[in-house]
Amino acid sequence: MNDSCLKLKRAEHALEQLRSECLRSGKKMAVSQLAKMSGADRKYFYGHLNTPNAELRLRWKRLSDEVKKFNHSLLSSAQAAEVDQLSIKD
């Protein structure tokens, strides 16, 4: 397994750790946090790595998309909770 694949595996593991931490705290996830935890350059998460392997670039990009999706779902659930609290006060 080459270095890029190992970095990707570390990043995938770090994503799961960060996701659970953010679920507990209610805070949003950031690509920079994920990059720091995994020891990978932030540019990888945007598909900017020097490799002819298109599948590898897409897998890195998917991690960034997972961060966006998580933050969007966190925002949606927070808005739903706010609506519930408003209806209780009425």
ZAGU-708285 format. One record per atom (N, C-alpha, C, CB): residue number from 1; residue in three letters; atom name; x negated, y negated, z. Coordinates in nm, 2 decimals, decimal comma. Glycine has a CB too. Layout:
% ZAGU-708285
num / residu / atome / xx / yy / zz
NUM / ala / CA / X / Y / Z
...
END
This chain:
% ZAGU-708285
num / residu / atome / xx / yy / zz
1 / met / N / -0,09 / 0,12 / 0,00
1 / met / CA / 0,00 / 0,00 / 0,00
1 / met / C / -0,09 / -0,12 / 0,00
1 / met / CB / 0,10 / 0,00 / 0,12
2 / asn / N / -0,06 / -0,22 / -0,09
2 / asn / CA / -0,15 / -0,34 / -0,10
2 / asn / C / -0,11 / -0,44 / 0,01
2 / asn / CB / -0,15 / -0,40 / -0,24
3 / asp / N / -0,19 / -0,55 / 0,01
3 / asp / CA / -0,17 / -0,65 / 0,11
3 / asp / C / -0,04 / -0,72 / 0,10
3 / asp / CB / -0,29 / -0,75 / 0,10
4 / ser / N / 0,00 / -0,75 / -0,02
4 / ser / CA / 0,13 / -0,82 / -0,04
4 / ser / C / 0,25 / -0,74 / 0,01
4 / ser / CB / 0,15 / -0,85 / -0,19
5 / cys / N / 0,25 / -0,61 / -0,01
5 / cys / CA / 0,35 / -0,52 / 0,04
5 / cys / C / 0,35 / -0,52 / 0,19
5 / cys / CB / 0,34 / -0,38 / -0,02
6 / leu / N / 0,23 / -0,51 / 0,25
6 / leu / CA / 0,23 / -0,51 / 0,40
6 / leu / C / 0,28 / -0,64 / 0,46
6 / leu / CB / 0,08 / -0,49 / 0,45
7 / lys / N / 0,25 / -0,76 / 0,39
7 / lys / CA / 0,30 / -0,89 / 0,44
7 / lys / C / 0,45 / -0,89 / 0,43
7 / lys / CB / 0,24 / -1,00 / 0,35
8 / leu / N / 0,50 / -0,83 / 0,32
8 / leu / CA / 0,65 / -0,83 / 0,30
8 / leu / C / 0,71 / -0,75 / 0,41
8 / leu / CB / 0,68 / -0,77 / 0,16
9 / lys / N / 0,66 / -0,63 / 0,44
9 / lys / CA / 0,71 / -0,55 / 0,55
9 / lys / C / 0,71 / -0,62 / 0,68
9 / lys / CB / 0,63 / -0,42 / 0,56
10 / arg / N / 0,60 / -0,69 / 0,71
10 / arg / CA / 0,59 / -0,77 / 0,84
10 / arg / C / 0,70 / -0,88 / 0,84
10 / arg / CB / 0,46 / -0,83 / 0,85
11 / ala / N / 0,72 / -0,94 / 0,72
11 / ala / CA / 0,82 / -1,05 / 0,71
11 / ala / C / 0,96 / -0,99 / 0,73
11 / ala / CB / 0,81 / -1,12 / 0,57
12 / glu / N / 0,99 / -0,88 / 0,67
12 / glu / CA / 1,12 / -0,81 / 0,69
12 / glu / C / 1,15 / -0,78 / 0,84
12 / glu / CB / 1,13 / -0,69 / 0,61
13 / his / N / 1,04 / -0,73 / 0,91
13 / his / CA / 1,06 / -0,70 / 1,05
13 / his / C / 1,08 / -0,83 / 1,13
13 / his / CB / 0,93 / -0,63 / 1,10
14 / ala / N / 1,00 / -0,93 / 1,09
14 / ala / CA / 1,01 / -1,06 / 1,16
14 / ala / C / 1,15 / -1,12 / 1,14
14 / ala / CB / 0,91 / -1,16 / 1,11
15 / leu / N / 1,21 / -1,10 / 1,02
15 / leu / CA / 1,35 / -1,15 / 1,00
15 / leu / C / 1,45 / -1,09 / 1,09
15 / leu / CB / 1,39 / -1,12 / 0,85
16 / glu / N / 1,44 / -0,96 / 1,12
16 / glu / CA / 1,53 / -0,90 / 1,21
16 / glu / C / 1,51 / -0,95 / 1,35
16 / glu / CB / 1,51 / -0,74 / 1,21
17 / gln / N / 1,39 / -0,97 / 1,39
17 / gln / CA / 1,36 / -1,02 / 1,53
17 / gln / C / 1,42 / -1,16 / 1,54
17 / gln / CB / 1,21 / -1,02 / 1,56
18 / leu / N / 1,39 / -1,24 / 1,44
18 / leu / CA / 1,43 / -1,38 / 1,44
18 / leu / C / 1,59 / -1,39 / 1,44
18 / leu / CB / 1,37 / -1,46 / 1,33
19 / arg / N / 1,65 / -1,30 / 1,36
19 / arg / CA / 1,79 / -1,30 / 1,36
19 / arg / C / 1,85 / -1,27 / 1,49
19 / arg / CB / 1,84 / -1,19 / 1,25
20 / ser / N / 1,80 / -1,17 / 1,56
20 / ser / CA / 1,86 / -1,14 / 1,69
20 / ser / C / 1,83 / -1,25 / 1,79
20 / ser / CB / 1,79 / -1,01 / 1,75
21 / glu / N / 1,72 / -1,32 / 1,79
21 / glu / CA / 1,69 / -1,43 / 1,88
21 / glu / C / 1,79 / -1,54 / 1,85
21 / glu / CB / 1,54 / -1,48 / 1,86
22 / cys / N / 1,81 / -1,57 / 1,73
22 / cys / CA / 1,90 / -1,68 / 1,69
22 / cys / C / 2,05 / -1,65 / 1,72
22 / cys / CB / 1,89 / -1,71 / 1,54
23 / leu / N / 2,08 / -1,52 / 1,71
23 / leu / CA / 2,22 / -1,49 / 1,75
23 / leu / C / 2,24 / -1,51 / 1,90
23 / leu / CB / 2,25 / -1,34 / 1,72
24 / arg / N / 2,14 / -1,47 / 1,98
24 / arg / CA / 2,15 / -1,49 / 2,13
24 / arg / C / 2,15 / -1,64 / 2,16
24 / arg / CB / 2,03 / -1,43 / 2,20
25 / ser / N / 2,07 / -1,72 / 2,10
25 / ser / CA / 2,06 / -1,86 / 2,13
25 / ser / C / 2,16 / -1,95 / 2,06
25 / ser / CB / 1,92 / -1,91 / 2,10
26 / gly / N / 2,21 / -1,90 / 1,95
26 / gly / CA / 2,30 / -1,99 / 1,87
26 / gly / C / 2,23 / -2,09 / 1,78
26 / gly / CB / 2,40 / -2,06 / 1,96
27 / lys / N / 2,10 / -2,08 / 1,77
27 / lys / CA / 2,02 / -2,17 / 1,69
27 / lys / C / 2,01 / -2,12 / 1,55
27 / lys / CB / 1,88 / -2,20 / 1,76
28 / lys / N / 1,98 / -2,22 / 1,46
28 / lys / CA / 1,96 / -2,18 / 1,32
28 / lys / C / 1,82 / -2,12 / 1,30
28 / lys / CB / 1,99 / -2,30 / 1,23
29 / met / N / 1,81 / -2,05 / 1,19
29 / met / CA / 1,68 / -1,99 / 1,15
29 / met / C / 1,62 / -2,08 / 1,05
29 / met / CB / 1,71 / -1,85 / 1,09
30 / ala / N / 1,49 / -2,08 / 1,05
30 / ala / CA / 1,41 / -2,16 / 0,95
30 / ala / C / 1,31 / -2,07 / 0,88
30 / ala / CB / 1,35 / -2,28 / 1,02
31 / val / N / 1,29 / -2,09 / 0,75
31 / val / CA / 1,19 / -2,02 / 0,68
31 / val / C / 1,05 / -2,04 / 0,74
31 / val / CB / 1,19 / -2,06 / 0,53
32 / ser / N / 1,02 / -2,16 / 0,79
32 / ser / CA / 0,89 / -2,19 / 0,85
32 / ser / C / 0,87 / -2,10 / 0,98
32 / ser / CB / 0,88 / -2,34 / 0,89
33 / gln / N / 0,98 / -2,08 / 1,05
33 / gln / CA / 0,97 / -1,99 / 1,17
33 / gln / C / 0,93 / -1,85 / 1,12
33 / gln / CB / 1,10 / -1,99 / 1,25
34 / leu / N / 1,00 / -1,80 / 1,02
34 / leu / CA / 0,98 / -1,67 / 0,97
34 / leu / C / 0,84 / -1,65 / 0,91
34 / leu / CB / 1,09 / -1,64 / 0,86
35 / ala / N / 0,79 / -1,75 / 0,85
35 / ala / CA / 0,66 / -1,75 / 0,79
35 / ala / C / 0,55 / -1,74 / 0,90
35 / ala / CB / 0,63 / -1,87 / 0,70
36 / lys / N / 0,58 / -1,82 / 1,01
36 / lys / CA / 0,48 / -1,82 / 1,12
36 / lys / C / 0,48 / -1,68 / 1,19
36 / lys / CB / 0,52 / -1,93 / 1,22
37 / met / N / 0,60 / -1,63 / 1,21
37 / met / CA / 0,61 / -1,50 / 1,28
37 / met / C / 0,55 / -1,39 / 1,20
37 / met / CB / 0,76 / -1,46 / 1,31
38 / ser / N / 0,56 / -1,39 / 1,07
38 / ser / CA / 0,51 / -1,28 / 0,99
38 / ser / C / 0,37 / -1,30 / 0,94
38 / ser / CB / 0,60 / -1,27 / 0,87
39 / gly / N / 0,31 / -1,42 / 0,96
39 / gly / CA / 0,18 / -1,45 / 0,91
39 / gly / C / 0,17 / -1,47 / 0,76
39 / gly / CB / 0,09 / -1,34 / 0,96
40 / ala / N / 0,28 / -1,50 / 0,70
40 / ala / CA / 0,28 / -1,52 / 0,55
40 / ala / C / 0,29 / -1,67 / 0,52
40 / ala / CB / 0,39 / -1,44 / 0,48
41 / asp / N / 0,25 / -1,71 / 0,41
41 / asp / CA / 0,26 / -1,85 / 0,36
41 / asp / C / 0,41 / -1,87 / 0,33
41 / asp / CB / 0,17 / -1,87 / 0,24
42 / arg / N / 0,45 / -1,99 / 0,36
42 / arg / CA / 0,59 / -2,03 / 0,33
42 / arg / C / 0,63 / -2,02 / 0,19
42 / arg / CB / 0,62 / -2,17 / 0,38
43 / lys / N / 0,54 / -2,05 / 0,10
43 / lys / CA / 0,57 / -2,05 / -0,04
43 / lys / C / 0,61 / -1,91 / -0,09
43 / lys / CB / 0,44 / -2,10 / -0,12
44 / tyr / N / 0,57 / -1,81 / -0,03
44 / tyr / CA / 0,61 / -1,67 / -0,07
44 / tyr / C / 0,76 / -1,66 / -0,06
44 / tyr / CB / 0,55 / -1,57 / 0,02
45 / phe / N / 0,82 / -1,72 / 0,04
45 / phe / CA / 0,97 / -1,71 / 0,06
45 / phe / C / 1,05 / -1,78 / -0,05
45 / phe / CB / 1,01 / -1,76 / 0,20
46 / tyr / N / 0,98 / -1,86 / -0,13
46 / tyr / CA / 1,05 / -1,93 / -0,24
46 / tyr / C / 1,01 / -1,87 / -0,37
46 / tyr / CB / 1,01 / -2,08 / -0,23
47 / gly / N / 0,94 / -1,76 / -0,37
47 / gly / CA / 0,90 / -1,69 / -0,49
47 / gly / C / 0,78 / -1,73 / -0,55
47 / gly / CB / 1,01 / -1,69 / -0,58
48 / his / N / 0,70 / -1,82 / -0,48
48 / his / CA / 0,57 / -1,87 / -0,54
48 / his / C / 0,45 / -1,79 / -0,49
48 / his / CB / 0,56 / -2,02 / -0,50
49 / leu / N / 0,44 / -1,67 / -0,54
49 / leu / CA / 0,32 / -1,60 / -0,51
49 / leu / C / 0,25 / -1,55 / -0,64
49 / leu / CB / 0,35 / -1,48 / -0,42
50 / asn / N / 0,12 / -1,54 / -0,64
50 / asn / CA / 0,05 / -1,51 / -0,76
50 / asn / C / 0,04 / -1,36 / -0,78
50 / asn / CB / -0,09 / -1,57 / -0,75
51 / thr / N / 0,15 / -1,31 / -0,84
51 / thr / CA / 0,15 / -1,16 / -0,88
51 / thr / C / 0,24 / -1,14 / -1,00
51 / thr / CB / 0,21 / -1,08 / -0,76
52 / pro / N / 0,20 / -1,05 / -1,08
52 / pro / CA / 0,28 / -1,02 / -1,20
52 / pro / C / 0,41 / -0,93 / -1,17
52 / pro / CB / 0,20 / -0,95 / -1,31
53 / asn / N / 0,41 / -0,89 / -1,04
53 / asn / CA / 0,52 / -0,80 / -1,00
53 / asn / C / 0,65 / -0,88 / -0,97
53 / asn / CB / 0,48 / -0,72 / -0,87
54 / ala / N / 0,74 / -0,88 / -1,06
54 / ala / CA / 0,86 / -0,96 / -1,05
54 / ala / C / 0,95 / -0,91 / -0,93
54 / ala / CB / 0,94 / -0,96 / -1,18
55 / glu / N / 0,95 / -0,78 / -0,91
55 / glu / CA / 1,03 / -0,72 / -0,80
55 / glu / C / 0,98 / -0,77 / -0,67
55 / glu / CB / 1,03 / -0,57 / -0,81
56 / leu / N / 0,85 / -0,78 / -0,65
56 / leu / CA / 0,80 / -0,83 / -0,53
56 / leu / C / 0,84 / -0,97 / -0,50
56 / leu / CB / 0,64 / -0,81 / -0,53
57 / arg / N / 0,83 / -1,06 / -0,60
57 / arg / CA / 0,87 / -1,20 / -0,59
57 / arg / C / 1,02 / -1,21 / -0,55
57 / arg / CB / 0,84 / -1,27 / -0,72
58 / leu / N / 1,10 / -1,12 / -0,61
58 / leu / CA / 1,24 / -1,12 / -0,58
58 / leu / C / 1,27 / -1,08 / -0,44
58 / leu / CB / 1,32 / -1,03 / -0,68
59 / arg / N / 1,20 / -0,98 / -0,39
59 / arg / CA / 1,21 / -0,94 / -0,25
59 / arg / C / 1,18 / -1,05 / -0,15
59 / arg / CB / 1,13 / -0,81 / -0,23
60 / trp / N / 1,07 / -1,12 / -0,18
60 / trp / CA / 1,04 / -1,24 / -0,10
60 / trp / C / 1,15 / -1,34 / -0,10
60 / trp / CB / 0,90 / -1,30 / -0,14
61 / lys / N / 1,20 / -1,37 / -0,22
61 / lys / CA / 1,30 / -1,47 / -0,24
61 / lys / C / 1,43 / -1,43 / -0,16
61 / lys / CB / 1,33 / -1,49 / -0,39
62 / arg / N / 1,46 / -1,30 / -0,16
62 / arg / CA / 1,58 / -1,25 / -0,09
62 / arg / C / 1,57 / -1,28 / 0,06
62 / arg / CB / 1,59 / -1,10 / -0,12
63 / leu / N / 1,45 / -1,27 / 0,11
63 / leu / CA / 1,43 / -1,31 / 0,26
63 / leu / C / 1,48 / -1,45 / 0,28
63 / leu / CB / 1,29 / -1,28 / 0,30
64 / ser / N / 1,44 / -1,54 / 0,20
64 / ser / CA / 1,48 / -1,68 / 0,21
64 / ser / C / 1,63 / -1,69 / 0,19
64 / ser / CB / 1,41 / -1,77 / 0,10
65 / asp / N / 1,69 / -1,62 / 0,10
65 / asp / CA / 1,83 / -1,62 / 0,08
65 / asp / C / 1,90 / -1,57 / 0,21
65 / asp / CB / 1,87 / -1,54 / -0,04
66 / glu / N / 1,84 / -1,47 / 0,27
66 / glu / CA / 1,90 / -1,41 / 0,40
66 / glu / C / 1,90 / -1,52 / 0,51
66 / glu / CB / 1,82 / -1,29 / 0,44
67 / val / N / 1,80 / -1,60 / 0,51
67 / val / CA / 1,79 / -1,71 / 0,61
67 / val / C / 1,91 / -1,81 / 0,59
67 / val / CB / 1,66 / -1,78 / 0,61
68 / lys / N / 1,93 / -1,85 / 0,46
68 / lys / CA / 2,03 / -1,94 / 0,42
68 / lys / C / 2,17 / -1,88 / 0,46
68 / lys / CB / 2,03 / -1,97 / 0,27
69 / lys / N / 2,19 / -1,75 / 0,42
69 / lys / CA / 2,32 / -1,68 / 0,45
69 / lys / C / 2,35 / -1,68 / 0,60
69 / lys / CB / 2,32 / -1,54 / 0,39
70 / phe / N / 2,24 / -1,64 / 0,68
70 / phe / CA / 2,26 / -1,64 / 0,82
70 / phe / C / 2,30 / -1,77 / 0,88
70 / phe / CB / 2,13 / -1,59 / 0,89
71 / asn / N / 2,23 / -1,88 / 0,84
71 / asn / CA / 2,27 / -2,01 / 0,89
71 / asn / C / 2,41 / -2,06 / 0,84
71 / asn / CB / 2,16 / -2,12 / 0,83
72 / his / N / 2,45 / -2,02 / 0,73
72 / his / CA / 2,58 / -2,05 / 0,68
72 / his / C / 2,69 / -1,98 / 0,76
72 / his / CB / 2,60 / -2,02 / 0,53
73 / ser / N / 2,66 / -1,85 / 0,79
73 / ser / CA / 2,76 / -1,78 / 0,87
73 / ser / C / 2,76 / -1,83 / 1,02
73 / ser / CB / 2,72 / -1,63 / 0,87
74 / leu / N / 2,65 / -1,87 / 1,07
74 / leu / CA / 2,64 / -1,93 / 1,20
74 / leu / C / 2,72 / -2,06 / 1,21
74 / leu / CB / 2,50 / -1,95 / 1,24
75 / leu / N / 2,71 / -2,14 / 1,10
75 / leu / CA / 2,78 / -2,26 / 1,10
75 / leu / C / 2,93 / -2,24 / 1,08
75 / leu / CB / 2,74 / -2,35 / 0,97
76 / ser / N / 2,97 / -2,14 / 1,00
76 / ser / CA / 3,11 / -2,10 / 0,99
76 / ser / C / 3,17 / -2,06 / 1,12
76 / ser / CB / 3,13 / -2,00 / 0,88
77 / ser / N / 3,10 / -1,97 / 1,19
77 / ser / CA / 3,16 / -1,92 / 1,32
77 / ser / C / 3,17 / -2,04 / 1,42
77 / ser / CB / 3,07 / -1,81 / 1,37
78 / ala / N / 3,07 / -2,13 / 1,42
78 / ala / CA / 3,08 / -2,24 / 1,51
78 / ala / C / 3,20 / -2,33 / 1,48
78 / ala / CB / 2,94 / -2,33 / 1,50
79 / gln / N / 3,22 / -2,35 / 1,35
79 / gln / CA / 3,34 / -2,43 / 1,31
79 / gln / C / 3,47 / -2,37 / 1,35
79 / gln / CB / 3,34 / -2,46 / 1,16
80 / ala / N / 3,47 / -2,23 / 1,34
80 / ala / CA / 3,59 / -2,16 / 1,38
80 / ala / C / 3,62 / -2,17 / 1,53
80 / ala / CB / 3,58 / -2,01 / 1,33
81 / ala / N / 3,51 / -2,16 / 1,61
81 / ala / CA / 3,52 / -2,18 / 1,75
81 / ala / C / 3,57 / -2,31 / 1,79
81 / ala / CB / 3,39 / -2,15 / 1,82
82 / glu / N / 3,52 / -2,42 / 1,72
82 / glu / CA / 3,57 / -2,55 / 1,74
82 / glu / C / 3,72 / -2,57 / 1,71
82 / glu / CB / 3,49 / -2,65 / 1,66
83 / val / N / 3,76 / -2,51 / 1,61
83 / val / CA / 3,91 / -2,52 / 1,57
83 / val / C / 3,99 / -2,45 / 1,68
83 / val / CB / 3,93 / -2,45 / 1,44
84 / asp / N / 3,94 / -2,33 / 1,73
84 / asp / CA / 4,01 / -2,26 / 1,84
84 / asp / C / 4,02 / -2,35 / 1,96
84 / asp / CB / 3,94 / -2,13 / 1,87
85 / gln / N / 3,91 / -2,42 / 2,00
85 / gln / CA / 3,91 / -2,50 / 2,12
85 / gln / C / 4,01 / -2,62 / 2,10
85 / gln / CB / 3,77 / -2,56 / 2,15
86 / leu / N / 4,02 / -2,68 / 1,98
86 / leu / CA / 4,11 / -2,79 / 1,95
86 / leu / C / 4,26 / -2,74 / 1,97
86 / leu / CB / 4,09 / -2,84 / 1,81
87 / ser / N / 4,29 / -2,62 / 1,92
87 / ser / CA / 4,42 / -2,57 / 1,93
87 / ser / C / 4,46 / -2,54 / 2,07
87 / ser / CB / 4,44 / -2,45 / 1,84
88 / ile / N / 4,37 / -2,50 / 2,16
88 / ile / CA / 4,40 / -2,48 / 2,30
88 / ile / C / 4,43 / -2,61 / 2,37
88 / ile / CB / 4,28 / -2,41 / 2,37
89 / lys / N / 4,36 / -2,72 / 2,33
89 / lys / CA / 4,39 / -2,85 / 2,40
89 / lys / C / 4,52 / -2,90 / 2,36
89 / lys / CB / 4,28 / -2,95 / 2,36
90 / asp / N / 4,57 / -2,87 / 2,24
90 / asp / CA / 4,70 / -2,93 / 2,20
90 / asp / C / 4,82 / -2,89 / 2,28
90 / asp / CB / 4,73 / -2,90 / 2,06
END
